[in-house]
Amino acid sequence: MAIQQGGTNTFSTGLMNGVYNFTTGAFKIALYTGSASLGPDTVAYTSANEVVATGYVAGGEALTVSVAPTSANDVSYVSFSNVTWTAALTARGALIYQVGGSNPTICVLDFGSDKTSTTTFTVQFPTASSTSAIIRIT
Protein backbone atom coordinates (compact mmCIF):
# COMPACT_ATOMS: atom_id res chain seq x y z
CA MET A 1 0.00 0.00 0.00
CA ALA A 2 2.91 2.41 0.67
CA ILE A 3 2.04 5.67 2.43
CA GLN A 4 -1.42 7.05 1.67
CA GLN A 5 -2.15 10.49 3.12
CA GLY A 6 -5.41 11.29 4.87
CA GLY A 7 -7.53 10.68 7.92
CA THR A 8 -7.85 7.13 9.17
CA ASN A 9 -11.03 5.11 9.45
CA THR A 10 -10.21 4.65 13.13
CA PHE A 11 -10.31 8.43 13.55
CA SER A 12 -13.69 8.78 11.81
CA THR A 13 -15.26 6.07 13.95
CA GLY A 14 -13.48 7.27 17.09
CA LEU A 15 -14.91 10.77 16.69
CA MET A 16 -18.40 9.31 16.67
CA ASN A 17 -17.63 7.21 19.75
CA GLY A 18 -15.94 9.94 21.80
CA VAL A 19 -12.47 8.36 21.67
CA TYR A 20 -10.60 11.60 20.95
CA ASN A 21 -10.39 14.74 23.08
CA PHE A 22 -8.21 17.46 21.60
CA THR A 23 -8.57 19.59 24.71
CA THR A 24 -7.20 17.09 27.26
CA GLY A 25 -5.74 14.23 25.21
CA ALA A 26 -2.08 13.51 24.48
CA PHE A 27 -0.92 13.11 20.89
CA LYS A 28 2.27 12.09 19.09
CA ILE A 29 3.73 12.11 15.61
CA ALA A 30 5.97 9.26 14.46
CA LEU A 31 8.17 9.31 11.33
CA TYR A 32 8.39 6.48 8.78
CA THR A 33 10.58 5.31 5.93
CA GLY A 34 9.36 4.80 2.38
CA SER A 35 8.95 1.09 3.17
CA ALA A 36 6.08 1.80 5.57
CA SER A 37 2.54 0.73 4.78
CA LEU A 38 0.29 3.43 6.24
CA GLY A 39 -3.13 4.62 5.16
CA PRO A 40 -6.82 4.80 6.01
CA ASP A 41 -6.84 1.28 7.46
CA THR A 42 -3.96 1.94 9.89
CA VAL A 43 -5.68 1.34 13.23
CA ALA A 44 -2.95 2.08 15.78
CA TYR A 45 0.61 3.33 16.12
CA THR A 46 3.07 0.80 14.72
CA SER A 47 6.84 0.60 14.88
CA ALA A 48 7.04 -1.27 11.54
CA ASN A 49 9.33 0.72 9.21
CA GLU A 50 9.55 3.60 11.66
CA VAL A 51 12.64 5.79 11.25
CA VAL A 52 15.71 4.60 13.12
CA ALA A 53 18.28 7.32 13.81
CA THR A 54 20.39 8.73 16.60
CA GLY A 55 18.24 11.45 18.16
CA TYR A 56 14.96 9.83 17.13
CA VAL A 57 13.03 7.84 19.74
CA ALA A 58 10.58 5.14 18.66
CA GLY A 59 7.03 6.39 19.02
CA GLY A 60 7.94 9.86 17.84
CA GLU A 61 7.53 13.22 19.52
CA ALA A 62 4.72 14.68 21.58
CA LEU A 63 2.47 17.11 19.77
CA THR A 64 1.14 20.31 21.29
CA VAL A 65 -2.33 21.39 20.22
CA SER A 66 -1.79 24.94 18.95
CA VAL A 67 -5.41 25.69 18.16
CA ALA A 68 -8.00 23.90 20.27
CA PRO A 69 -11.04 22.62 18.45
CA THR A 70 -12.83 25.59 16.96
CA SER A 71 -15.25 26.29 14.15
CA ALA A 72 -15.48 28.84 11.35
CA ASN A 73 -17.27 28.89 8.00
CA ASP A 74 -19.10 25.64 8.84
CA VAL A 75 -15.76 23.84 9.31
CA SER A 76 -14.46 22.50 12.62
CA TYR A 77 -10.70 22.31 12.90
CA VAL A 78 -7.73 21.72 15.19
CA SER A 79 -4.00 22.11 14.66
CA PHE A 80 -0.64 21.37 16.25
CA SER A 81 2.58 23.30 16.81
CA ASN A 82 5.50 22.41 14.57
CA VAL A 83 7.64 19.56 15.90
CA THR A 84 11.42 19.21 15.57
CA TRP A 85 13.93 16.43 15.99
CA THR A 86 17.61 17.24 16.45
CA ALA A 87 18.80 14.38 14.31
CA ALA A 88 20.21 13.44 10.96
CA LEU A 89 17.45 11.32 9.43
CA THR A 90 15.41 10.52 6.36
CA ALA A 91 11.62 10.16 6.48
CA ARG A 92 8.96 9.62 3.81
CA GLY A 93 5.87 10.15 5.97
CA ALA A 94 4.38 10.40 9.42
CA LEU A 95 1.56 9.08 11.58
CA ILE A 96 -0.35 11.21 14.07
CA TYR A 97 -1.97 9.24 16.87
CA GLN A 98 -3.46 9.59 20.33
CA VAL A 99 -1.35 8.32 23.20
CA GLY A 100 -2.97 5.76 25.49
CA GLY A 101 -5.32 2.85 25.21
CA SER A 102 -4.58 1.22 21.88
CA ASN A 103 -2.77 4.35 20.55
CA PRO A 104 -5.49 4.98 17.95
CA THR A 105 -4.53 6.77 14.76
CA ILE A 106 -5.75 10.12 13.51
CA CYS A 107 -4.06 10.70 10.17
CA VAL A 108 -1.22 9.75 7.87
CA LEU A 109 1.06 12.35 6.30
CA ASP A 110 2.81 11.65 3.00
CA PHE A 111 5.80 13.96 2.47
CA GLY A 112 5.69 13.28 -1.29
CA SER A 113 9.28 12.01 -1.34
CA ASP A 114 12.06 11.17 1.09
CA LYS A 115 12.97 14.21 3.18
CA THR A 116 16.46 14.23 4.68
CA SER A 117 18.01 16.37 7.39
CA THR A 118 21.64 16.55 8.41
CA THR A 119 21.04 18.24 11.79
CA THR A 120 17.39 19.18 12.39
CA PHE A 121 14.20 17.65 11.01
CA THR A 122 11.01 19.74 11.33
CA VAL A 123 7.43 18.88 10.50
CA GLN A 124 5.76 22.21 9.83
CA PHE A 125 1.99 22.23 10.09
CA PRO A 126 -0.13 24.47 7.86
CA THR A 127 -1.80 27.63 9.13
CA ALA A 128 -4.59 26.80 11.56
CA SER A 129 -7.73 28.00 9.80
CA SER A 130 -10.96 26.59 8.42
CA THR A 131 -9.35 26.28 4.98
CA SER A 132 -5.90 24.93 5.80
CA ALA A 133 -5.61 23.37 9.30
CA ILE A 134 -4.15 19.87 9.39
CA ILE A 135 -7.45 18.44 10.71
CA ARG A 136 -10.68 19.84 9.28
CA ILE A 137 -14.18 18.44 9.40
CA THR A 138 -17.09 19.80 7.38
Stockholm file with secondary structure:
# STOCKHOLM 1.0

chainA/1-138         MAIQQGGTNTFSTGLMNGVYNFTTGAFKIALYTGSASLGPDTVAYTSANEVVATGYVAGGEALTVSVAPTSANDVSYVSFSNVTWTAALTARGALIYQVGGSNPTICVLDFGSDKTSTTTFTVQFPTASSTSAIIRIT
#=GR chainA/1-138 SS CCBCCEECHHHHHHHHTTCCCTTTCCEEEEEECTTCCBSTTCCBCCCTTBCCCTTCCTTCEEECEEEEEEEETTEEEEEECCEEECSCEEEEEEEEEESSTTCBEEEEEEEEEEEEESSCEEECCCCCSTTTCSEEEC
#=GC SS_cons         CCBCCEECHHHHHHHHTTCCCTTTCCEEEEEECTTCCBSTTCCBCCCTTBCCCTTCCTTCEEECEEEEEEEETTEEEEEECCEEECSCEEEEEEEEEESSTTCBEEEEEEEEEEEEESSCEEECCCCCSTTTCSEEEC
//
